[in-house]
Amino acid sequence: MLVDLAFGTTGLEVEVPDDAVVVAPKHRPAARDPLGEIRRSLREPVAGPPLAALARPGQKVAIAVCDVTRPQPRDLVVPAILDELDGIVDPADVVVIVATGTHRGSTQSERLAMFGREVLDRVRVLDHDCRDSSSLVDFGTLGSGVPVRLAKAFVQADLRITTGFVEPHFFAGFSGGPKLLAPGLAGLETVLTLHDASRIGDPRATFGVLEGNPVHDDVRAISAAVGVHFACDVVLDAAQEVVEAFSGELFAMHRAACELVRAASMQAVSDRFDVVVTTNAGWPLDQDLYQAVKGISAASEVVRDGGLVVAAAECREGFPSHGSLQGLLSAAPSARAFLDSLPDGPATPDQWQAQVLARSLERSRVAMRTDGLTAGELASVHLGAVADVHQAVAAELARRGPGATCCVLPEGPRTIPYLVGV
């Protein structure tokens, strides 16, 4: 049978065995009026007062948004929020902060695509810089020994608003919610501590787990201590259209959004598979290998030990070049050697992605179908390369013999299979 894989902006049609198990999200229909749905949520919050009721003349307002690697509909969410504040707060007192975490800042053309000209002309937009100590405020130690420094432009505002989107996250449980504050607006040491080897290596640091997840427990502790006044998250479908918006008190809003995503995106399977085909949900999530680790991690949940994961991700930005993912993994002779070398203290930049990828490689072989990385570049980080997904799957199934099984995750980490009865 033919399956459409989310790949770059074009998609990728591949042939897989007729008896392959295809695990895809059970999306609800997209909202007919996405802007109207977002406005509804701002006025009818899950918990707490509507946004306009929190605003006061003279307030300094900070709005946190996802960075360019995330498909958040910033061009809808930010104007909707600004319209709710219109006539109450002076636009000159509003700043929109791109929660980059440790990622690079956005280019001017990217900002135009992210927000639209009207927003850029209406309010100030800036990128968080985790390495700029002058832009951070020290909150001491919070959670389980996390040294917390956060973006001054956000935490010193009178009205602090986070916005994001919710999907399963490979070690934080779910995205969105309190993650916009930390790691999104955190200093480098805070981010590296939240992503240290012990937290990322904990079995509870995985898709769909919030309570008891050492990463998310500390993320929530930071947000609870610092304070977010209002939050707005959206849930998206496969076409990155808004399905539903959730607003209000940070934790109640996030729980409600997570439950909708859990029902749509986490599906039970009864056994592991010899071959799992995965993606990273297409552009912008598959723009580089750093991001594509998430789709590989989703496949690793159900691949048989010693099996094969075939990951289709465009990776038009390579590893990317500005990160340390390639250097970390290529310096070790094997995935096991890399895991054995992990430090006990705070992580190094990109260590957590490398750690999750190495953990996947400990379970199975991983081969990439990508346009942005050569076979040699992939081999340097212990990955294989395939030119044709169908041929790679057919060869592996033939090698493993009669009864070999195949699973396909067309949208990668947007659907998380999990084992039951095993």
Order of alpha helices (4+ residues) and beta strands (2+ residues): beta-beta-beta-alpha-alpha-beta-alpha-beta-alpha-alpha-beta-beta-beta-alpha-beta-beta-beta-alpha-alpha-alpha-beta-beta-alpha-beta-beta-alpha-beta-alpha-alpha-alpha-beta-alpha-beta-alpha-beta-beta
